[in-house]
Amino acid sequence: MSDPAIRVRGLEKSYQALRVLRGVDLEVARGSIFALLGSNGAGKTTVVKILATLLKADDGTAQVNGFDVGTQPGKVRESISLTGQFAAVDEILTGRENLLLVAKLRHLKDPGSVVDGLLRRFSLTEAGGRRVATYSGGMRRRLDIAMSLIGDPPVIFLDEPTTGLDPEGRLEVWQAVRQLAEGGTTVLLTTQYLEEAEQLADRIAILHEGRIIVDGTLEELKRLLPPTKVEYVQKQPTLEEVFLTIVGGHR
């Protein structure tokens, strides 16, 4: 299918007088990793909740895997998996038991082989028999992402997947996200970290105060900055500095 996996046009959302989204437009190609970059309060999670049918937009349209989120929510839910900002795993169960529980809830045939395959894919085979309470943050997050893959959803939303992780845990999650795209899964990733978007994404959109202020590849984004700033971008400026530079250039 050549149509984008995700297409958003004119998305608006307000909470009383607070306008959270102010006409968001974006497209995500199938099998790609798309990073929605923004600081706290930019509206990233609101976009994800609308796309996952957990929240209704006030205006605009959105399609996921060819289905309209407003008129075909059931079809959208069949097409997606959502991983929130904190790992949704049961610490009392083992890693394998967590995966088996989800596989059985999805009524999969031969859930054991599915689980074993995911444990291998995410380098959790040796830890599969241990209680999740003994896992590191990175291992828990990898297990969480593995659980999201049960049923082979074509689109996965990862909402700030490295929140609270140490550098080693972040690297583990980055590798897991790369594996998703290598397997053909479309990933929409929200993050506050420019480095994370740079490492993972095919395209990056910066969401600022409810608007997409720039959307492109990393190289395209760098070309928007003044030449004197390109070297500094490679040295990982703060998100606020990137915003100030790009927003200033659009005034």
N, C-alpha and C positions, 0 to 999 in steps of 0.2 A: 504494500500500500504506500502510495507516494504522499498522501495527505499527512500533515503534521500530526503527531501524537496528541499534542495539546494546542489549542487555538483560543486565545482570549481577545475580546474586542470591547473596549469602552467600559471595563468593569468598575462599578461604583459601589461603595459601601460606607454608610454613616451610622454612628451611634448618637442619636439625638443631634446635638450641634457639632459633634466631632466627625469630620470627614476623614475616614481612614484610607479609602481608596478613591482616587480622583481621575478615573478614566485610564485604567491599566490595559495596555495592549502587549501581547507577546505570543510567540509561536515556538514550539519545541519539536524538533525533528525526531522521527522515530529512531530508537537505538542510540540516542545521544544523551549526554549529561549536560543539563542546563542549570546554571547557578543563578539563583535570585539573591543578590547581595544587598544587604541593608542593615542599618543599625537597629537597635531596639525601638519599637514603635513605628517603624517604617511601613508596616502593613504586610510583611511577608507571610506570617502565619494566617492572616485573614485571607490572603490569596489561596493558600493551600486548603484552608477549610472550605472555601467556596468550591474549589475544584474537586474536593473529596465529598461534596454534597452534604457537609456538616453545617453549612451556613448558606443562607440565600443572599444573593447579591441584590442591591437596590436597583441596579440598571446594568446594561451590558449583556454580552453573551459569552459563553464558554463551552467548549467541546473537549472531551477527553476520549481518546481512542475512537473518534467519530461520533460520539454520543453527546447530546446536549445535557448539561448538568441540571438544568431547570426542568426539562420535560421528560428526560430519560434517566433519572437518578439510579434506578435499579441496574441498568446496563453499565452505567459509569462505575458503580460499586463492584460489579463483576470484573471490571477491567483494571482495578487499581489495588494497591496496598499502601497504607500510610504508616510511617514510623515517626512518632512524635519526638519531642526534645529530650525525653528521658526513656531509657529502655523499659519496655513493658514486659518483663519476664517474671516468672514465679521463682523466688529465691529458694523456696523449700524443695522444689523439684530439681532433678538433674537437667542438664542441657538437653539430653536426648528425650526426657519426659516432656519438657516444654514443647519440643518440636512435634512429638507424637500427639500431644493433646490437640494442637492446631490441625495437624493432618487428619485426625479422626473427626474433628468438628467440621472439616471440609469434605468429609466422606470420601477420602481418596482411597483408591484401590492400592493394596500393598503399601501401607504407610511406612512400614519399617524400612523398606528399600529407599523410599523418598528421603526419610530422615537420615539414613546412613550417607546418602549422597550429599546432602547439605552439610553434614558434619565434616565430610572430607573437603568439600568445596571451600569451607570457611576455616579450615585448619583447626577443627574442634573435636576431632575423633578421639584423641587421648583424654580430653576433658569431658567428653560426653556423658560419662558415668558419674561425674562429680556434681554435687549440689551447686546451683548457680550462686549461692551465697559465698562460695569460695572463689568465684571468678573475679578477674580484674575488670576495670571499667571498659577497657577495649574489648575484652572477651564477651562481656554482657551485650555490648552494642553489636558485635558481630553476630551473636546469637539472635538478637532482636531483628537484625536485617535478614538473617536466614529464615526466621519465622515468617517474615513478610513475603518471602519468595514461594512459600507453599501454595500450590495451585497455579503457579506460573503466571502471575499477573503481568500484562505487557507494560504497565506504567506503575512506577513506584515514586511516592513522595517521601522525601527525607527532610524533616523539619529540624534544622540545626543538629545534625547527628553527632557532632563532636563536642557538644556542650558539656562542660565539666570534666573532660578527659585530659589526662596528662599527655605530653608530646608522643610518648610511645603508643598510647591508646589511639591518638588521632591518626598516626601512621597506619595502625592496624585497620581502622575504619576506612581510611582512604583506599587501601588495597581492596577491601571488600566492595567499595563503591565501583572501583575500576572493573572488578570482575562482573558486576551487574551489567555494565554497558557492553563488555566483551561477549556476554551471553545474549545480547540483543534487547535487553530491557531498557526502556526509556526511563531516565531518572531526572526528576525535578528536585533540586537540592537548594534549601535555603541556608544561608550562612551570614555571619557577621565578619568573616575573616577573608580578606583579599587573597592571602596566601592559599587558603583552601580552594577558593574559586579558581585561582591560577593553576593549581596542581591537578584539578579534577575536570574542569568544565570545558566542553566544546564551545559553548557560548555563555556569556555573562550579561545579565541585566542588572543595573543598579536601580533599586527602588528607594526613592527619597521623598518623604512626606506624602506618600500615597500615589506617587507618579513614577513611571519609568523614565529616568533622565538620560539613560544611554543603554544600548543593547548591541552587542557584537562579540566577536572573538577577542581574546586578550590582545592580540596585535592591533585590532581595530580600535580598541579602547585606548591603547598606548598612543596611537596616532592622534587621538583627540587632545592629548595633553601637549603643552608647549614642549619643544625639543629639549629645553634645559631640564625638564622634569622627567624625561624618560629614564635616565639613569637612576633617579630617586625611586621611581616606581619599582624598579628591579630590587631595590633595597627594602621593599615592603613598607610603604608609608601607612599611617593609620587610615582607617576608613573615613574619618572626618576630613582628613587632608585630601583624600581622593574626591570626596563630595565637593569640598570647597573649590577645588581646581576645576572640576567638570561643570558644576553648576554655574560657577563664575563665567565659564566660557559660553554658556547658553543664555546669558542675560542680554 
